[in-house]
Amino acid sequence: MKPIKDLDFWSSLVIIFIIIYLMIATYLRWFQLHVLVGPFFIDHWFVWIGTLYIAFVLPIFYVSKRRYPKRLTTLIRIHAFGNLFAFMLISVHFAQQIGRPPQFYPDLGTGLTLYIVMFILTVTGFLHRFRIIRSVRPHLNRFLHVSITMSFYLIIGIHTLEGLKIL
């Protein structure tokens, strides 16, 4: 199906515009996310929920699409929309961090690297799902998407250990 006629394409595009709006609003402090919920700020809960979703659901998706090939369409929709929602939570956290005042500005190190990896995963997933660039072979894009996913797992481990002051 061509993207222009695909409801999933338009739904995904709307979610991407919502992500952009939420990032701008968070960066400009239109939303107050510097609120403690238990021992952590709400934006940290967002990023943990998004990251844990991706970290645990991706292997389940990988196994499920091979075990239940007849359900592939449903699995791909869950994968795409679930990961877009997780990316939204992670993006809000990232915007909250880079929008902090200069005296409280974070060390971006692995956080910036991780966000770039997430951005590339989202873009390659979107391009692959809707076959936006026809000149790129699907297998090459899928190889890039899977390779970057492995980078995600490595960097998220390091970033989490740094955030917990273990490294």
Legacy VTK file of the C-alpha trace (Angstrom):
# vtk DataFile Version 3.0
C-alpha trace
ASCII
DATASET POLYDATA
POINTS 167 float
0.000 0.000 0.000
1.294 3.475 -0.823
1.973 5.669 2.241
-0.413 8.363 1.020
-3.354 5.915 1.328
-2.174 4.202 4.509
-3.958 5.169 7.736
-0.984 3.890 9.767
1.288 6.280 7.860
-0.875 9.286 8.696
-1.321 8.155 12.295
2.441 7.778 12.652
2.994 11.197 11.123
0.537 12.750 13.582
2.375 11.073 16.466
5.681 12.453 15.138
4.215 15.971 15.056
2.943 15.471 18.609
6.448 14.398 19.653
7.917 17.557 18.089
5.312 19.738 19.822
5.905 18.059 23.191
9.674 18.462 22.831
9.355 22.171 22.049
6.838 22.699 24.860
9.046 20.822 27.328
12.203 22.634 26.236
10.484 26.018 26.584
9.013 24.950 29.940
5.405 25.262 28.871
5.019 22.052 30.867
6.443 21.769 34.364
8.090 18.356 34.535
10.433 19.147 37.405
8.024 17.427 39.769
8.994 14.628 42.114
6.959 11.456 41.845
8.336 9.230 44.540
12.115 9.439 44.597
12.501 10.649 40.971
11.348 13.474 38.730
8.486 12.704 36.355
10.650 13.029 33.225
12.887 10.263 34.579
9.861 8.032 35.022
8.924 8.798 31.400
12.328 7.828 30.076
12.462 4.646 32.133
9.024 3.557 30.970
9.962 4.260 27.332
13.333 2.565 27.601
12.049 -0.486 29.453
9.266 -0.851 26.906
11.752 -0.867 24.050
14.280 -3.051 25.870
11.760 -5.777 26.720
9.279 -5.619 23.845
11.856 -5.679 21.012
13.051 -9.225 21.777
9.433 -10.336 22.181
8.614 -8.783 18.785
11.640 -10.451 17.187
10.620 -13.909 18.418
6.880 -13.413 17.862
7.146 -12.375 14.223
8.962 -15.624 13.473
6.768 -17.822 15.652
3.451 -16.292 14.495
3.953 -15.152 10.883
0.186 -14.954 10.293
-0.012 -12.210 12.920
2.807 -10.169 11.374
0.621 -7.186 10.442
-0.661 -6.843 14.006
2.815 -7.355 15.460
4.292 -4.678 13.190
1.579 -2.213 14.201
2.222 -2.902 17.902
5.960 -2.543 17.291
5.644 0.703 15.340
3.105 2.510 17.510
4.504 1.203 20.803
7.991 2.330 19.871
6.731 5.724 18.699
5.049 6.170 22.077
8.259 5.089 23.849
10.254 7.498 21.657
7.837 10.263 22.689
8.502 9.585 26.381
12.261 9.509 25.769
12.088 12.710 23.690
10.253 14.561 26.459
12.981 13.533 28.907
15.695 14.627 26.485
14.034 18.014 25.907
13.675 18.463 29.674
17.382 17.800 30.126
18.673 20.080 27.365
16.248 22.833 28.393
17.713 23.118 31.873
19.262 26.449 32.925
23.016 26.832 32.265
23.995 26.383 35.914
22.184 23.021 35.990
23.011 21.870 32.467
23.666 18.116 32.321
26.685 16.321 30.961
25.217 15.094 27.689
27.786 12.340 26.963
25.991 9.026 26.639
22.566 10.686 26.903
23.114 12.588 23.658
24.550 9.490 22.005
21.568 7.462 23.160
19.093 10.016 21.869
20.831 10.093 18.480
20.600 6.284 18.375
16.888 6.449 19.244
16.335 9.092 16.581
18.089 6.964 13.942
16.059 3.921 15.019
12.843 5.888 14.679
13.773 7.291 11.274
14.983 3.980 9.847
11.924 2.209 11.268
9.622 4.788 9.696
11.447 4.623 6.353
11.448 0.831 6.395
7.825 0.450 7.491
6.411 2.794 4.877
9.079 2.297 2.169
9.569 6.045 1.849
12.873 5.945 -0.023
12.440 3.418 -2.789
16.071 3.602 -3.929
17.282 2.153 -0.594
17.104 -1.601 -0.594
14.843 -2.827 2.250
17.453 -5.331 3.441
20.097 -2.597 3.757
17.747 -0.414 5.799
16.734 -3.397 7.943
20.432 -4.220 8.530
21.046 -0.624 9.652
17.923 -0.687 11.851
18.942 -3.938 13.578
22.578 -2.838 13.983
21.567 0.442 15.594
19.239 -1.513 17.897
22.242 -3.400 19.216
23.954 -0.054 19.853
20.866 1.006 21.810
21.228 -1.937 24.203
24.934 -1.262 24.753
24.576 2.489 25.277
21.476 2.261 27.484
23.375 -0.043 29.826
26.285 2.391 30.098
24.000 5.426 30.388
21.947 3.814 33.153
25.056 2.840 35.101
26.364 6.404 34.774
23.016 7.841 35.890
22.998 5.589 38.947
26.599 6.697 39.694
27.932 3.147 39.317
30.304 4.153 36.485
LINES 1 168
167 0 1 2 3 4 5 6 7 8 9 10 11 12 13 14 15 16 17 18 19 20 21 22 23 24 25 26 27 28 29 30 31 32 33 34 35 36 37 38 39 40 41 42 43 44 45 46 47 48 49 50 51 52 53 54 55 56 57 58 59 60 61 62 63 64 65 66 67 68 69 70 71 72 73 74 75 76 77 78 79 80 81 82 83 84 85 86 87 88 89 90 91 92 93 94 95 96 97 98 99 100 101 102 103 104 105 106 107 108 109 110 111 112 113 114 115 116 117 118 119 120 121 122 123 124 125 126 127 128 129 130 131 132 133 134 135 136 137 138 139 140 141 142 143 144 145 146 147 148 149 150 151 152 153 154 155 156 157 158 159 160 161 162 163 164 165 166
